[in-house]
Amino acid sequence: MSVGRHAAATPSRPLWIQDRFDFDHGLLWLDIRNDGSDEAVFHLYNGLAASPEAHRYRLNAGKTLSLSWPASPYDLHIVAPDGLYRRFAGRLADDGATTARLAPARRGAGLILGLSSAEAAWFCVLDETAGRVVRRSRVRVGDRPHLRVPLEPGGWYDLSVSRVGGPFHRRFAGRVALPRNSGPPARSFG
């Protein structure tokens, strides 16, 4: 059963995290926005450190925080309440302007994964809950394919995206709050 066309779905925790590069200075920027009505607390870990220590942040409701990190190489992990997890890994020199973005679906409940690359590239999308590849996508220059993210019962999702032949890797995990009486979420990828 699919979720109704106009049913609203919201993240269970209101943090939205997007990455961007500053090519001139070799930096990865993480823009973190709190769309909720309460303060949000999250931890950032450097996966390349011998003994990663948590950097703890508090972000007031309605506020945005931008953090920068050297982008060659990088492996950052963000952990927040209610199962929210993000991983940003790669190397600026190899990955260039490659992006993988997660956004709420405009119609129905769920999430949409958007991909782009400055050069033709293959991407592999892995459903981490099942441990299997669910999609391989070829992205040409100028293409911006959008893939519907499959949701597990309760609105949970956990997927990773990697660029074949390069260190670019993103992982998105968390939960979408489904509207009441909407039935189980739609299972699709594409």
Backbone bond lengths (Angstrom), bond angles and torsions (degrees), N, CA, C in turn:
res aa  C-N    CA-C-N  psi(-1)  N-CA   C-N-CA  omega(-1)  CA-C   N-CA-C  phi
1 M - - - 1.445 - - 1.515 107.99 -
2 S 1.283 117.79 134.36 1.461 120.33 179.83 1.517 110.20 -94.69
3 V 1.303 115.65 157.44 1.447 121.81 179.69 1.514 108.66 -76.29
4 G 1.318 117.39 146.09 1.458 121.97 -178.81 1.511 113.05 -54.34
5 R 1.325 115.79 149.52 1.468 121.06 -174.18 1.509 113.20 -61.41
6 H 1.318 117.30 -34.81 1.459 118.62 -174.47 1.520 112.63 -110.01
7 A 1.328 116.78 13.97 1.457 120.17 179.00 1.524 109.06 -70.78
8 A 1.308 115.65 134.34 1.463 119.40 -179.10 1.515 109.89 -85.38
9 A 1.303 116.60 137.76 1.461 121.90 174.11 1.509 107.51 -125.71
10 T 1.312 115.84 137.00 1.450 119.61 -178.88 1.518 109.15 -131.55
11 P 1.336 116.84 152.74 1.449 117.64 175.21 1.526 108.59 -63.14
12 S 1.332 117.74 144.99 1.452 119.93 179.93 1.524 110.16 -69.10
13 R 1.288 117.07 -29.83 1.459 122.65 171.27 1.522 105.94 -118.55
14 P 1.318 116.96 135.93 1.465 120.22 -168.81 1.519 116.50 -84.34
15 L 1.317 120.23 21.73 1.464 121.00 178.11 1.519 110.02 -82.93
16 W 1.314 116.98 129.06 1.475 122.26 172.21 1.513 106.84 -117.80
17 I 1.323 115.48 129.79 1.457 121.43 -173.92 1.523 108.74 -125.86
18 Q 1.332 116.83 123.94 1.460 122.53 176.92 1.524 108.23 -126.03
19 D 1.319 114.82 147.72 1.460 119.29 177.46 1.515 109.75 -109.69
20 R 1.324 115.63 153.27 1.470 122.00 175.12 1.518 107.67 -153.48
21 F 1.330 115.28 158.07 1.463 120.46 -177.94 1.517 111.12 -111.12
22 D 1.318 115.03 145.34 1.455 123.07 167.64 1.531 104.86 -108.08
23 F 1.346 116.03 97.30 1.463 120.74 -174.81 1.529 112.22 -67.00
24 D 1.327 116.88 -32.90 1.465 120.06 -179.06 1.525 112.47 -64.49
25 H 1.320 116.50 -34.91 1.459 120.99 -176.63 1.525 113.28 -109.80
26 G 1.328 118.41 2.02 1.461 122.25 177.52 1.518 113.89 64.54
27 L 1.342 116.50 39.88 1.459 120.98 -176.15 1.521 111.95 -116.98
28 L 1.317 115.23 146.78 1.449 122.98 167.51 1.524 106.52 -99.99
29 W 1.324 116.32 129.11 1.458 121.54 176.19 1.513 108.90 -108.68
30 L 1.319 116.64 136.62 1.456 122.64 172.08 1.520 107.43 -112.59
31 D 1.336 115.39 117.81 1.456 121.20 177.01 1.521 107.32 -99.20
32 I 1.320 116.34 117.70 1.464 122.54 -174.62 1.518 108.11 -118.03
33 R 1.331 115.57 123.49 1.469 121.89 -175.80 1.521 109.35 -120.33
34 N 1.317 116.21 135.09 1.460 121.81 176.61 1.525 108.52 -104.94
35 D 1.329 116.37 103.84 1.466 121.54 179.60 1.524 112.80 -89.16
36 G 1.325 117.50 2.39 1.458 120.89 -176.68 1.507 113.10 -84.55
37 S 1.321 114.70 -178.97 1.462 121.23 179.94 1.531 111.57 -98.18
38 D 1.342 117.37 -3.99 1.460 122.24 179.72 1.525 110.72 -122.64
39 E 1.313 115.58 162.96 1.458 121.61 174.32 1.527 109.59 -62.32
40 A 1.323 117.01 142.21 1.465 122.00 177.06 1.522 108.45 -115.19
41 V 1.332 116.11 138.48 1.459 122.41 178.09 1.520 107.74 -116.65
42 F 1.330 117.08 134.30 1.460 120.72 177.37 1.520 109.66 -144.91
43 H 1.328 115.05 162.24 1.467 122.34 -179.87 1.520 109.51 -121.28
44 L 1.320 116.31 140.48 1.453 122.80 176.64 1.522 108.28 -117.71
45 Y 1.346 116.04 131.73 1.458 122.57 179.63 1.525 109.54 -120.69
46 N 1.330 115.82 142.81 1.457 121.66 173.31 1.525 107.38 -95.86
47 G 1.339 116.44 106.65 1.457 121.41 -178.11 1.519 114.09 -68.10
48 L 1.324 118.52 -10.60 1.465 121.17 179.23 1.529 112.48 -91.77
49 A 1.325 117.19 -9.73 1.459 120.75 -179.64 1.525 109.95 -74.45
50 A 1.328 116.59 145.04 1.465 121.11 179.35 1.526 110.68 -60.59
51 S 1.299 117.06 -41.12 1.471 123.37 175.78 1.522 107.70 -131.37
52 P 1.344 117.04 85.78 1.469 118.60 -175.00 1.525 112.62 -62.54
53 E 1.314 114.51 127.60 1.459 121.04 174.24 1.518 107.93 -103.26
54 A 1.312 115.31 148.29 1.457 120.14 179.55 1.521 110.53 -79.28
55 H 1.311 115.47 134.91 1.453 122.12 168.54 1.523 104.63 -99.06
56 R 1.321 117.31 117.33 1.469 121.67 -174.88 1.519 109.65 -99.39
57 Y 1.338 115.15 134.69 1.460 121.47 -178.94 1.523 109.95 -129.76
58 R 1.315 115.05 146.23 1.465 122.70 171.44 1.524 106.48 -118.89
59 L 1.317 115.11 133.01 1.461 119.46 -177.79 1.519 108.54 -128.20
60 N 1.323 116.34 116.81 1.461 121.10 -178.83 1.521 111.56 -66.15
61 A 1.311 115.77 156.28 1.464 122.25 178.90 1.523 110.12 -56.74
62 G 1.333 115.28 136.24 1.456 121.16 177.31 1.519 114.80 78.02
63 K 1.305 118.41 4.09 1.467 121.65 -176.83 1.529 111.57 -104.53
64 T 1.348 114.75 161.56 1.452 122.75 177.34 1.521 108.66 -126.53
65 L 1.338 115.21 143.16 1.456 121.85 178.00 1.521 107.79 -127.73
66 S 1.333 117.08 134.07 1.464 121.77 175.20 1.522 108.80 -114.26
67 L 1.342 115.56 125.30 1.456 122.20 179.12 1.520 109.04 -116.67
68 S 1.342 117.63 140.45 1.463 120.35 178.25 1.522 109.98 -114.89
69 W 1.354 114.45 152.38 1.464 121.79 -178.51 1.525 108.21 -148.73
70 P 1.351 119.10 142.36 1.470 119.28 174.71 1.528 110.31 -57.41
71 A 1.336 116.59 135.82 1.467 120.88 -169.37 1.522 114.20 -103.74
72 S 1.313 118.37 20.45 1.453 117.12 -179.36 1.518 111.51 -145.21
73 P 1.300 119.80 96.19 1.467 129.29 -14.93 1.534 110.26 -84.79
74 Y 1.327 116.38 175.32 1.459 121.69 178.37 1.527 109.01 -143.90
75 D 1.323 115.78 152.58 1.466 123.00 176.97 1.526 107.29 -157.81
76 L 1.306 115.60 87.59 1.469 121.63 -174.79 1.527 110.37 -107.48
77 H 1.327 115.15 138.91 1.458 122.36 179.77 1.526 108.01 -122.50
78 I 1.325 117.03 132.35 1.461 121.99 176.22 1.517 107.88 -117.95
79 V 1.327 115.19 128.21 1.460 122.27 179.30 1.524 107.51 -122.26
80 A 1.335 115.83 130.97 1.461 121.50 179.88 1.529 108.34 -138.00
81 P 1.324 117.50 168.17 1.466 120.08 -178.74 1.528 113.27 -58.96
82 D 1.316 114.39 161.38 1.461 124.22 175.02 1.529 112.99 63.47
83 G 1.332 116.50 32.90 1.453 120.65 173.61 1.512 115.98 81.61
84 L 1.328 119.37 6.02 1.466 120.33 179.37 1.532 109.18 -70.54
85 Y 1.332 115.86 125.99 1.458 121.85 179.37 1.527 108.20 -143.63
86 R 1.324 116.34 136.42 1.462 122.06 174.46 1.524 108.13 -135.56
87 R 1.346 114.77 142.73 1.457 120.49 173.25 1.520 108.00 -129.47
88 F 1.309 115.70 133.29 1.459 123.58 177.52 1.523 106.48 -124.82
89 A 1.338 117.59 112.09 1.459 120.56 -177.84 1.526 109.66 -137.11
90 G 1.317 116.24 149.55 1.455 121.32 177.35 1.509 111.60 157.26
91 R 1.324 114.27 -161.27 1.457 121.73 178.73 1.519 106.69 -147.90
92 L 1.309 116.62 120.75 1.457 122.43 -174.70 1.524 112.21 -53.65
93 A 1.324 118.09 -41.90 1.462 121.51 -177.37 1.523 112.10 -61.72
94 D 1.338 117.90 -31.62 1.466 121.68 -179.20 1.522 113.45 -91.96
95 D 1.318 116.80 -35.60 1.460 120.31 -171.43 1.522 114.15 -93.80
96 G 1.326 117.62 -21.43 1.456 119.59 178.56 1.517 112.27 54.66
97 A 1.329 116.43 -134.51 1.460 122.00 -174.79 1.525 112.78 -90.96
98 T 1.320 118.53 30.17 1.454 122.54 177.96 1.528 109.51 -68.55
99 T 1.345 117.01 136.09 1.461 120.04 177.93 1.524 111.16 -137.87
100 A 1.319 114.45 151.63 1.463 123.54 169.85 1.520 105.08 -137.64
101 R 1.324 116.65 117.79 1.463 121.85 -175.16 1.518 110.60 -120.34
102 L 1.316 116.24 140.56 1.452 121.91 176.90 1.525 107.74 -111.31
103 A 1.332 116.94 132.60 1.464 121.62 -178.27 1.521 109.34 -143.91
104 P 1.345 117.10 156.29 1.466 119.33 175.98 1.523 110.07 -65.13
105 A 1.321 116.62 145.29 1.462 120.98 176.07 1.526 108.62 -67.73
106 R 1.316 116.73 141.63 1.469 120.34 178.94 1.520 112.15 -74.71
107 R 1.332 115.13 -30.31 1.461 120.23 179.61 1.518 108.52 -122.73
108 G 1.298 116.50 130.40 1.452 119.97 178.60 1.513 111.53 77.70
109 A 1.311 114.97 -175.45 1.461 120.72 -179.37 1.519 109.17 -94.49
110 G 1.295 116.73 148.56 1.450 119.94 175.75 1.504 112.80 132.41
111 L 1.318 114.70 -166.44 1.448 122.67 -177.21 1.522 109.41 -133.27
112 I 1.319 115.50 156.34 1.460 122.61 178.27 1.527 107.81 -123.67
113 L 1.338 115.98 133.52 1.457 122.50 176.32 1.522 108.10 -101.68
114 G 1.329 117.15 123.69 1.457 122.35 176.90 1.518 110.23 -109.09
115 L 1.330 116.89 136.66 1.468 122.74 -179.56 1.519 110.00 -120.61
116 S 1.331 116.81 148.75 1.462 120.94 171.26 1.530 108.93 -156.53
117 S 1.329 114.83 156.22 1.458 120.69 -179.68 1.522 108.96 -151.03
118 A 1.328 116.40 146.55 1.460 121.13 178.82 1.522 111.30 -77.35
119 E 1.335 117.40 -11.33 1.459 122.20 176.03 1.526 108.23 -141.87
120 A 1.319 117.63 159.63 1.458 120.78 179.38 1.522 109.42 -56.54
121 A 1.342 115.85 132.86 1.467 120.32 -176.94 1.521 110.12 -153.82
122 W 1.318 115.28 154.15 1.456 122.46 173.22 1.518 108.24 -100.79
123 F 1.331 116.03 138.92 1.455 122.68 176.64 1.523 108.84 -119.35
124 C 1.304 115.33 145.62 1.462 122.25 176.47 1.524 107.17 -117.65
125 V 1.332 116.84 125.65 1.456 122.28 178.38 1.518 107.66 -109.37
126 L 1.328 115.79 125.09 1.452 121.88 -176.64 1.521 109.83 -114.97
127 D 1.336 116.52 128.54 1.460 121.75 172.68 1.524 106.23 -82.38
128 E 1.316 117.04 104.37 1.464 121.59 -175.29 1.526 112.05 -68.76
129 T 1.333 118.32 -24.68 1.462 119.76 179.60 1.516 110.96 -68.44
130 A 1.334 117.91 -32.80 1.463 121.96 179.79 1.520 111.90 -103.80
131 G 1.341 117.12 -11.04 1.458 121.12 -179.56 1.516 113.29 66.22
132 R 1.341 116.87 37.24 1.467 119.43 -177.87 1.525 110.38 -139.29
133 V 1.324 113.80 151.93 1.466 119.94 175.47 1.521 107.59 -72.34
134 V 1.316 116.40 128.46 1.456 119.64 178.89 1.523 112.81 -107.42
135 R 1.321 115.91 -16.61 1.456 117.55 -179.62 1.512 110.28 -163.29
136 R 1.321 114.76 140.43 1.464 122.04 167.19 1.516 105.43 -118.20
137 S 1.305 116.35 130.31 1.461 120.34 -177.39 1.509 110.60 -128.92
138 R 1.326 115.44 133.68 1.465 120.26 172.83 1.517 107.21 -95.46
139 V 1.314 115.43 126.39 1.455 121.20 -179.73 1.520 107.95 -113.32
140 R 1.303 115.69 120.85 1.471 121.05 176.75 1.524 109.03 -91.88
141 V 1.313 116.63 161.42 1.456 121.32 178.46 1.528 108.53 -56.93
142 G 1.312 115.65 129.11 1.460 121.05 -179.85 1.518 113.87 90.56
143 D 1.347 118.09 -19.10 1.470 120.96 176.05 1.522 109.29 -72.26
144 R 1.310 115.42 147.43 1.465 121.71 174.59 1.526 108.51 -141.58
145 P 1.343 116.67 70.78 1.462 118.64 -178.50 1.528 111.60 -65.06
146 H 1.327 114.69 147.86 1.458 121.97 177.70 1.519 108.40 -122.41
147 L 1.318 116.50 124.15 1.455 122.87 -176.84 1.522 109.83 -116.02
148 R 1.332 116.79 132.60 1.465 120.67 176.38 1.528 108.36 -72.79
149 V 1.325 116.19 132.77 1.456 122.52 -178.29 1.530 109.18 -88.04
150 P 1.339 117.64 127.80 1.463 119.48 177.91 1.527 110.58 -70.46
151 L 1.321 115.28 139.51 1.457 120.82 178.07 1.522 109.55 -110.17
152 E 1.301 114.86 142.41 1.461 121.61 175.49 1.531 108.40 -85.80
153 P 1.344 117.99 168.45 1.471 119.81 175.06 1.526 110.50 -52.81
154 G 1.308 115.88 138.77 1.456 121.01 -177.33 1.517 112.94 85.65
155 G 1.338 117.98 0.58 1.458 121.46 178.63 1.514 115.18 84.49
156 W 1.337 118.25 12.72 1.462 121.26 -179.01 1.532 111.11 -75.82
157 Y 1.314 115.97 147.14 1.468 122.13 174.49 1.518 108.71 -141.98
158 D 1.332 116.43 151.85 1.460 122.25 177.50 1.522 106.90 -160.87
159 L 1.323 116.91 102.40 1.446 120.43 -179.40 1.514 110.71 -137.72
160 S 1.317 115.13 153.90 1.452 120.60 174.87 1.515 109.02 -125.53
161 V 1.313 114.97 151.11 1.464 123.07 -178.64 1.518 107.24 -128.95
162 S 1.325 116.63 129.53 1.459 119.66 175.55 1.522 109.42 -133.70
163 R 1.299 114.57 150.12 1.462 120.85 175.59 1.519 107.15 -91.86
164 V 1.309 116.52 123.23 1.456 121.54 -177.93 1.531 109.37 -63.31
165 G 1.335 116.37 129.70 1.461 121.33 178.17 1.510 114.82 83.70
166 G 1.323 117.69 11.38 1.459 120.74 179.39 1.511 110.82 -147.82
167 P 1.326 117.61 165.79 1.456 120.24 -176.75 1.533 114.33 -80.08
168 F 1.345 118.49 -3.98 1.469 121.77 -178.05 1.522 110.16 -58.51
169 H 1.347 116.07 125.82 1.460 121.47 178.99 1.529 108.74 -149.61
170 R 1.324 116.06 135.22 1.459 122.31 174.30 1.522 108.03 -132.36
171 R 1.329 115.77 142.57 1.464 119.62 174.03 1.520 108.11 -130.98
172 F 1.324 114.72 135.58 1.454 122.80 -178.21 1.529 108.20 -126.74
173 A 1.316 117.34 121.93 1.466 120.87 177.09 1.519 108.62 -141.59
174 G 1.314 114.90 149.58 1.459 120.43 178.86 1.511 110.44 161.83
175 R 1.320 114.96 -152.88 1.455 120.37 -177.60 1.519 109.95 -144.20
176 V 1.322 115.36 139.80 1.457 122.61 173.79 1.523 106.55 -103.35
177 A 1.320 117.31 129.59 1.457 120.99 176.53 1.520 108.01 -77.36
178 L 1.323 116.04 114.55 1.460 120.95 -179.09 1.519 110.52 -84.53
179 P 1.340 117.50 148.22 1.460 120.10 177.39 1.530 110.24 -62.02
180 R 1.299 116.62 148.19 1.468 120.65 177.23 1.520 109.80 -64.23
181 N 1.327 115.80 147.08 1.464 122.77 178.05 1.516 112.77 61.65
182 S 1.321 117.79 27.66 1.464 119.61 -179.11 1.521 112.14 -94.60
183 G 1.333 117.59 -8.82 1.458 119.68 -176.88 1.519 109.34 80.51
184 P 1.331 117.18 -179.99 1.461 119.94 -179.70 1.526 110.74 -67.99
185 P 1.330 117.11 154.14 1.465 119.68 -179.13 1.523 111.71 -69.63
186 A 1.306 114.51 154.45 1.475 120.34 176.98 1.521 109.20 -69.00
187 R 1.320 117.69 141.89 1.465 122.19 177.14 1.525 107.81 -109.04
188 S 1.298 116.05 106.23 1.458 119.32 176.51 1.502 108.50 -152.75
189 F 1.296 115.60 165.72 1.457 120.60 173.77 1.515 107.21 -152.58
190 G 1.324 115.75 90.30 1.444 117.68 178.53 1.483 113.56 152.64
